[in-house]
Amino acid sequence: MVVTARQNILGPEHCETVLAKGNLACTYCVLGRPKEAGVLELRVLEARQNILGPEHSGTVLAKANLADTYSELGRPKEAQVLELQVLEARQDILGPEHPETVKAMANLACTYPELGRPKKAEVLELQVLEARQNILGSEHPETVLAKGNLACNYHVLGRPKEAEVLELQVLETRQNILGPSILRL
């Protein structure tokens, strides 16, 4: 195993060992093994905090990865804690309009409904949609996804008319981009 070899040769906190652990965690996620991924991601996060510091982009990425895994494992409270830290760090380091900051905001917005906080999700989803429209344009897949997420949340909030308006816009945009054959799926 690459991780074991690097750990034995270079040590557990060497950057190459930590990178190998992160890569293995990613593979575990792809293989549908989030528990194993979470164990490694936590080790990666701890090592990166010790080696690089809490504000380094590699540490922030490790937090984001672990938050994603916590969400996958049905642990939204733990995910939210990390997602808030990721969002704050990315706003401070990259600025509010950077795509990675907007992605962090979108991830947090997806977690809020799981915690019974759909109004907080709506506030963030509106910001995400506006930022993605400004940065990427209205037909970019990430913008369309943001619009769809907001529509889903409107359903949760008991606002089906507003959801319908957005869902029709999403459908129209997808048809324009992908062609009318999308309706046959």
C-alpha positions in Angstrom: 0.0 0.0 0.0 1.2 3.5 -0.9 0.0 5.0 2.4 1.7 2.4 4.5 5.0 2.6 2.5 5.1 6.4 2.7 4.2 6.4 6.4 7.0 3.9 7.1 9.6 5.7 5.0 8.6 9.4 5.4 6.6 9.4 8.6 2.9 9.9 9.3 2.9 13.7 8.9 5.1 14.1 5.9 3.3 16.0 3.1 3.5 13.0 0.7 2.0 10.7 3.3 -0.8 13.1 4.0 -1.4 13.4 0.3 -1.6 9.7 -0.1 -4.1 9.4 2.7 -6.2 12.1 1.1 -6.1 10.3 -2.2 -7.1 7.0 -0.6 -10.0 8.8 1.2 -11.2 10.1 -2.1 -11.1 6.6 -3.6 -13.1 5.3 -0.6 -15.7 8.0 -1.3 -16.0 7.0 -4.9 -16.3 3.3 -3.9 -19.1 4.2 -1.6 -17.1 3.6 1.6 -17.7 6.9 3.4 -16.9 5.6 6.9 -13.4 4.6 5.9 -13.0 7.9 4.0 -14.1 9.9 7.1 -11.5 8.2 9.3 -8.7 9.1 6.8 -10.1 12.6 6.1 -10.0 13.4 9.8 -6.3 12.3 10.0 -5.6 14.4 6.9 -7.3 17.4 8.4 -5.4 17.0 11.7 -2.1 16.6 9.9 -2.7 19.6 7.6 -3.7 21.8 10.6 -0.4 20.8 12.3 1.8 21.2 9.3 0.2 24.0 7.2 -1.9 25.9 9.8 -5.7 26.4 9.9 -5.9 29.0 7.1 -3.9 27.2 4.5 -5.9 26.2 1.4 -4.9 22.6 1.8 -6.3 22.6 5.3 -9.5 24.3 4.2 -9.9 21.7 1.4 -9.5 18.9 4.0 -12.3 20.5 6.1 -14.5 20.7 3.1 -13.9 17.1 2.2 -14.6 15.9 5.7 -17.8 18.0 5.8 -19.0 16.4 2.6 -18.3 12.9 4.1 -20.1 13.8 7.3 -23.1 14.9 5.1 -23.0 11.6 3.3 -22.9 9.7 6.6 -26.0 11.6 7.9 -24.1 13.7 10.3 -25.3 17.2 9.4 -24.4 18.9 12.7 -20.8 18.0 12.3 -20.9 18.9 8.6 -22.3 22.3 9.4 -19.6 23.1 11.9 -16.9 22.4 9.3 -18.9 24.1 6.4 -19.1 27.3 8.4 -15.4 27.3 9.0 -14.7 26.6 5.3 -17.1 29.4 4.2 -15.5 31.9 6.6 -12.0 30.9 5.6 -12.8 31.1 1.9 -14.5 34.5 2.2 -11.5 35.8 4.1 -8.8 34.3 1.8 -10.5 34.3 -1.6 -13.3 36.9 -1.3 -17.1 36.5 -1.5 -17.4 36.2 -5.3 -14.8 33.5 -5.8 -16.2 30.2 -7.2 -14.8 28.2 -4.2 -16.5 30.6 -1.7 -19.8 30.3 -3.6 -19.4 26.5 -3.6 -18.8 26.5 0.2 -22.0 28.7 0.6 -23.9 26.2 -1.6 -22.7 23.2 0.5 -23.8 24.9 3.7 -27.2 25.8 2.2 -27.7 22.1 1.4 -27.0 21.1 5.0 -29.4 23.6 6.6 -32.6 21.8 5.6 -31.3 18.6 7.1 -31.0 20.5 10.4 -34.6 21.8 10.0 -33.5 25.3 8.9 -34.9 25.8 5.4 -35.2 29.6 5.9 -31.4 29.9 6.5 -30.9 27.7 3.4 -33.1 30.0 1.3 -31.0 33.1 2.3 -27.8 31.3 1.2 -29.3 29.8 -1.9 -30.5 33.2 -3.1 -26.9 34.5 -2.6 -25.5 31.4 -4.4 -27.9 31.9 -7.4 -27.1 35.6 -7.7 -23.3 35.0 -7.5 -23.4 32.2 -10.0 -25.5 34.2 -12.4 -23.0 37.1 -12.1 -19.9 35.0 -12.4 -20.9 32.1 -14.6 -23.9 33.3 -16.5 -27.5 32.0 -16.4 -27.0 28.9 -18.6 -24.0 27.5 -16.8 -24.7 24.1 -15.2 -23.8 25.3 -11.7 -26.2 28.2 -12.0 -29.0 25.9 -13.2 -28.2 23.6 -10.3 -28.5 26.5 -7.9 -31.8 27.4 -9.3 -33.0 23.8 -8.9 -31.8 23.7 -5.3 -33.7 26.9 -4.5 -36.8 25.4 -6.1 -36.6 22.3 -4.0 -36.2 24.4 -0.9 -39.3 26.4 -1.9 -41.2 23.1 -1.8 -39.9 22.4 1.7 -41.0 25.9 2.7 -44.5 25.3 1.4 -44.1 27.7 -1.6 -45.0 25.5 -4.5 -45.9 28.4 -6.9 -42.4 29.9 -6.5 -40.9 26.4 -6.9 -42.8 25.9 -10.1 -41.6 29.1 -11.6 -38.0 28.2 -11.0 -38.4 24.6 -12.1 -39.9 25.7 -15.4 -36.9 28.0 -15.9 -34.6 25.1 -15.1 -36.3 22.9 -17.6 -36.3 25.5 -20.3 -32.6 26.2 -19.8 -31.7 22.5 -19.9 -33.8 22.1 -23.0 -32.0 25.0 -24.6 -28.6 23.6 -23.7 -29.2 19.9 -24.2 -32.0 20.0 -26.8 -35.5 18.7 -26.7 -34.4 15.1 -26.3 -34.0 15.7 -22.6 -37.8 15.3 -22.2 -37.6 11.7 -23.4 -35.5 10.7 -20.4 
